[in-house]
Amino acid sequence: MTDPCDLTAVEARRLIGAKRLAPSELLESCIARIEAIDHAVNAIPARDFARARLAAKAADDAVAMGRDLPPLHGLPIGIKDLEETGGLVTTHGSPIFRNYIPAEDERIVAAARAAGAIVIGKTNTPEFGAGANTRNAVYGVTVNPFDVEKSAAGSSGGSAVALATGMAPICTGSDTGGSLRNPAAFSGIVGFRPSPGLVPSDKRGIGWTPLPVLGPMARTVADTCLLLGSIASDDTSDPLAYSIDGAAVRTPGGFYPPAEIDLSRLRVAFTPDFGFAPVEKHISEVFAEKTGLFRHMFARAEDATPDCSGTDEAFEVLRALTFLGSHVDKVRDRPNDVGPNVRANVEEGLRYSALDVARAMTAQTQIFRRWQSFFRHHDVIVTPTMTISPRSWRELYPAEIDGKPTRTYFHWLAMAYAVTIVGHPAVSLPVGLDRNGMPFGLQIVGPRGGDAKVLAVAHALEKLLAGDSRTARPVPDLTRLKAARPIREAEGFLGFD
């Protein structure tokens, strides 16, 4: 019999609405899974069980009284520890905020609660989301549920691991250099980077930059769409959530259920590396094997990529700019409480001139325009999500790939930030395992503003591939995790590096 915590969000919500599953029953199942598994992976280090139980009891009562139920009614949700949650410690993975308890929810959390979700706890993240290895000096490391010696990636690593192990049916995340997509790929779940402004942020330091976005994570595309429909809006707190006066652009609920799409009518470009990313030979070969199983389903499938020349340089400058805006004072005033990734970004940013920034923004615009020309002839692009198979969590970042040195601590995320720099929507879809027995993620990139389209394609592929063990979503061995030693006992567990 399936434990309630292992149900999809869509199925759990259907059963709640049909009075066949009580929200309190679902919550207790999630809590039991956390208590049985989390010692091995450290995904949800800050928990809010007492308030969650009160919320679940109120959700039970609403069902019993026959009230109209909101779309996420009774669904437990994990909140990434970068997102402020009223009354619950929000550390940002930093000792500076070790004891910080916000007075109120930030917008994405408030929207999820308003839609009926029940906050179960905070999911782990690297310090201020810097880097794609979920480690920090407050809560320690979050490890991969398929191999606890391997990285869970990041920065939404806690959310991805919580989903993969059934601790919560939906979670929030955020993404600059792939922080929704990278951990989704490493843990075998779905992570969606929406178009900038689709999920409004009232906390982004530089409100006009399209690089960092908030978004949903779940185990299936439909579950991801269910959460997205509740957190997307035209909220005026975010300058990128602009709209036409009096006309709704981002309609709440407009993304669920995912649209049906005919794969046989699509023109699809396949690229293992966007022409520039340092992709491991193993990953390129697995990508060819996986996509070879379904390329014939499309109207046209060709090996092609938009011209991404200058992406590395532009992203490095613009990323550093966002870190300067948010963290330069911390590095100057409390250098001993700031980790190496944040310091590296701030120090790099301080070396750039206004001319460097102008050139990076000009290059970004040129890359964007080349992408628009490319999408006149293609509906979606399909790539590997990550450049490598998961490595040891003790490795702060890959200094080399196939013997070749990486440019920066985030160069190995190039498959993700190639998309970030142009602001297109992208989703990471789990597609079986690689040759190392670790989850493999397929990135599907849509056209400008094509959020619903890329989710529809992912949904159709998910259904197509689910029946084949080579391409179905993998599931970690929970029995092995229950028996594993606490990860906190591992040498190097606590710290930035």
Summary of the structure (lengths in Angstrom):
residues: 497
radius of gyration: 20.9
end to end distance: 41.8
largest distance: 63.5
contacts: 1919
relative contact order: 0.14
helix: 40%
strand: 15%
